[in-house]
Amino acid sequence: MNSSKPNPLTFQELILRLQTFWAERGCVLQQPYDVEVGAGTMAPETFLRVLGPKPYKVAYLQPSRRPADGRYGENPNRLYKHMQLQVILKPPPDNVQEIYLESLGAMGIELRQHDLKFEEDNWESPTLGAWGIGWQVMLDGLEITQFTYFQQCGGVDLGPISAELTYGLERIAAFLQDVDSIYDIVWARDPETGQVTTYGDVRLADELQFSVYNFELADVGRAWKHFELCEAECKGLLDGYAALSQEKSASDGLARNKKRFPLLAAYDLCLKCSHLFNILDARGAISVTERVGVIARVRALAVGIAKAWVDQQQDQPTAAEEEEAVVQRAPKAKREKLPSAVSS
Amino acid sequence: MPDFLLEIGCEEIPARMIDATSLELRERVHKLLERERLSPTGTISALDSPRRLAVLAPGVPAAQPDVTEQITGPSASIAFKDGQPTPAAQAFARKAGVEVAHLERVTTAKGEYLSARVTKKGRPACEILSEMLPKEVASIYWPKNMYWRKPTEKFVRPVRWLVAMLDGEVVPLEFDGVRAGDKSRGHRILADRQVQVPRAGSAYVDVLRQAKVLSRGEREQQIRKQLDAATRTIPAARWREDKTLLDTVVNLTEFPSVILGNFDPEFLELPEEVLVTVMRDHQKYFAVEDSQHKLLPHFLAVLNTDGDPQGVIRHGHERVLRARFNDARFFWQTDQKHPLRERTQWLKHVTFQKDLGSYYEKTIRVQRLSSWLSESIRQRGIAVRPGVIHKAACLAKTDLTTELVKEFTELQGIVGGLYAKVQELDHDLPESTRFAIANAIYDHYKPESMEDSVPRTVEGAVLSIADKADTIAGMFALGLQPTGSKDPFALRRQANGIVKTIAEHKLPIGLGQLFGDAREAYRDSAAERKFSQTVDYAAALRNFFRERLEFYLKDACGFRYDVVNAVLASGHDDIVQTIARAEAVSRMRGSTDFESICVAFKRIANILRQANTGGVVIVPLNADLFSQPERELDDHMRPINAKFLRLCGQGQYFEALVELSKLRPYVDQFFDKVLVMAPEENLKRNRLALLEMMKNGFSQVADFSEIVIDSKESKESPKQ
């Protein structure tokens, strides 16, 4: 039994081990994205990086917020915000499953002593216009990882595809430490004093207060306003990007203008819309007739950004344009006005 | 002759797809070999597991047999001039690959021609297989597939290795960038290594077994044996047989073993439905029960490894199940904070279908429809409690808002029923009424398949019919009826459910009325504005239910196809009466008199059809024109027909058919002695009118002309 091991990994050691493992396999170690997301997939390090032809390998921790899943900290297995360790391998190596299994070893799981199954589980996000094919990885009956081969993202067919590995860290830690409640997970152990800090110590208040906010106090009217503002801003940017290609006079500097266009900011705004939608949903503020429509509005933003992003990646400036940009110097470039659609 | 082996090594294939694909691949290889004249001497077998699809064909010819054929060339007169071969003869000889001296001559109607025997060398099997097999593999049907290299290369999961061999020789083929070799792979954990396949045939099966990969049959046997053994450790216990679950775990493992785990008996307070769903659907565990089928606090998990000596795996599975059960208990308790009656309003936030509105709107419609229905069957003598139906319809969908159903969607309806049983549904409701309401809610999704039972009570039956009719009516009105294999809302299954429920509860419900009412319940709703303007709603539903009833009569009741056709030709609005008619006709089959009548009806139908296409107008019957046989037929037909109709009206179809059979001598005499298509126009028309009268007079039970009489069928008296 796991308890027979003297000191199973603490929550933070688990994170460190996984990060080290993937760093050693060539992944960029990114930091959690600082805008609320419902899943690690929504962070730009996944959503945008999987688009286009450029290979990429990245691993990052991502706290993921799902307001409707909150349980006021009363349920030992459910959280409003949980931690995922997200790995993107683009393109996936032929032995991607084997490498993944090695990562279990890095957590101290001796596979020979366990029951391992890859069970069909395909993933789809209507809000992101994204889907993939894969499995839930079951270890002794516990789903420890979501393993997905991305096929489409933001409505764009992927080439090459990416493999996405999403480790559910609370579940894995509870399994390793053999505790029945997430809140009893040892987050950290002071090496000098042996003093233990639990998951509950770190996060319980967070769970309680955000449940109260999301279910009871979030102001529906203002949340709607927020949503609409973010949507309008995002749309404005997308219109601005589309307008770049239309402007004939600017055709000489087009590639450069495209390159500096803030699609990343547009994507942040899309994420905010998605999160606000989740809050409104948890609040029970979205009626049946609205619901499908609101999801479609967020998807329209995500799909628009994905298409623009692919275009932006393709349209790299020529060497001559790069040179010109250097000659013009940065301060002047900064003063350049954005297309009118955005500034209005 | 060499044995052939193809193994497609793949990342884990979904368990639900393996059996069907294994069959398909075997079939594809079989057909390919046959088509290419490489038929194996033995039976093709398969060996598949989550990570491989393999096909073994014993005794495949090393090459196609040579084919000798006679080909014809130029005419002899052109080919030879003065006994010497011309360039035409030389060209033909070259083409045929023979010496000019060996050319033969054939004589045809057009004269003498050159000819040659040509032997076409059969191609080696290896060459054909390496060329054709990749196409077969690429054509395999998958319910859901993916690409991992080029978007055009699709398979269920990435292919990681291929073995293709004729005896010990590798067949050089390539699929999606993977080249075939002679190396397979063993069990992921127990024998994680490359496995050298010495040769195709049983040697392959042997090396796989050493590498801890068993065949499907072996896995199933091993699982059953170990399930039995593990259960025997508990007195008087047995594991709950579950074919679907067994198939799933067989296809989730390469080398299975079974462990017995326990859970806290405290959880047995939760309803068995919840516990079994968690174990079966979420954890793929078998439930353990005592001799009275009562659940015991144990479970059986099937592992994909060779055992669990230290109990580490059992501990893990028990931990997960405990968490799942705790969750379920937590949901159960949380749900009680808001009783079902509060939740009807919440249904406004749950979508039923995007154009048909929310479940709240559906609830209101189903309430109205089930009220009409219960009133209608009450008037026709069925004992039913409208109050129970009304309340059950009001609460039926409220469990969709509960935590328990959000978590375990397959328990919809059941959870509502369980909650209704323990909650106060209304003030001063006697317990028996509450239980009746609870049972109706519990059963209202039933029957979920043709094998599933129908709702236990009339109230449950009415609610189930109204709920399904509302869905079908809405979808048809939108113009979204099922087409071909497309039936996303499972309307066929729901319609089958209606047929089965009406049939088994013997409910006097007319389908036309039911769907008229169901459509009426949508009147003035927002949904109605989305309804299709082009669809003929009534006709589409009539055809749809004719198909469903045909399926039910043939597949569920086992009636012969001709009986079904005959009976459906007389209408199918009333399901119970339609089945009774089919029973009566089936019982009469084999009676000589009845069969003879059927033959006569066939004749009548043909005559009338010809007359009709010939433009003959049928006139009112004139008795003055009758000859003797006509008069006798007419004289007997009238009282028999009156009695026949009276018996039909009483639902005594068998007796009605016995009555009809009495007409036989007069019908026989008529056809023996009377020429219907008489030269005299007035006689002809009068005789046609008589036959028309006979056809129409007895059409209430079936169109007897549809009955097919086999000559070799034994003639017995009708079964009583």
Interface residues (C-beta under 8 A of the other chain):
Chain A: M1 N2 E74 N75 P76 N77 R78 P92 D94 Q97 L101 L111 R112 Q113 H114 D115 L116 K117 F118 E119 E120 N122 G132 I133 W135 L139 D140 G141 L142 Y149 Q151 D157 G159 I161 F175 D178 D180 G284 I286 S287 V288 T289 R291 V292
Chain B: E11 E12 P14 A15 R16 P50 K144 N145 M146 Y147 W148 P151 R157 P158 R160 R188 I189 L252 T253 Q283 Y285 A301 L303 N304 T305 D308 Q310 G311 V312 I313 H315 G316 H317 R319 V320 L321 R322 A323 N326 D327 F330 W346 K348 H349 V350 T351 K354 G357 S358
